[in-house]
Amino acid sequence: MEGNVRSVATMAALVLLFGATPSAPRDGTHDFDWDAGTWRTHQRRLVHPLTGSTTWVTYTGTDVVSKIWDGAYRAAIQADGASGHLEIFSVRLYNPDAHQWSIYFTNPASGTLTIPLTGSFADGRGEFVDQEPYQGRMILVRFSVSDFSEKTCHFEQAFSADDGKTWETNFIVDEERISG
């Protein structure tokens, strides 16, 4: 009971100080609802990230995204290009306590899920970051979602080897909805 009285007193003090009640954290459970369906995907991948390389390869294929339950999605990308076949599988999970998404990736060559990128959506953009080893050093990885609608979407991945001071975009995906 004493804790409830303190909570009410704290809330009252905040209202007096700021003139409003603090807002509850945003529920992002449905942030990826727009993405469920089948998409035609156009991808560009930087061949040698963090080396100064400017050589890109392109792929075209499909991305099939399905809802597992509220706050959980899976996506399977199959694409082909001049440099070969690309397969990527991802799982997106929403943590309602943290109000954040975790995004995991894998492919046939790795056999494991990546370290999760974590983040959230704000102002029409999703930002997800992790720290992981890359070529013998720790780097930051950023995955962003922008310009999404019922018909199109845009994803980018970027690496930073200097703790986020600079970023090098190394994977760009533009998609158009086929169905769903």
Buried (B, 14 or more C-beta within 10 A) or exposed (E): EEEEEEEEEEEEEEEEEEEEEEEEEEEBBEBBEBBEBBBBBBBBBBEEBBEEEEEBBBBEBBBBBBBEEEBBBBBEBBBEBEEEEBEBBBBBBBBEEEBBBBBBBBBEEEEEEBBBBBBBBEEEBBBBBBBEEBEEEEBBBBBBBEEBEEEEBBBBBBBBBEEEEEBBBBBBBBBEBEEE
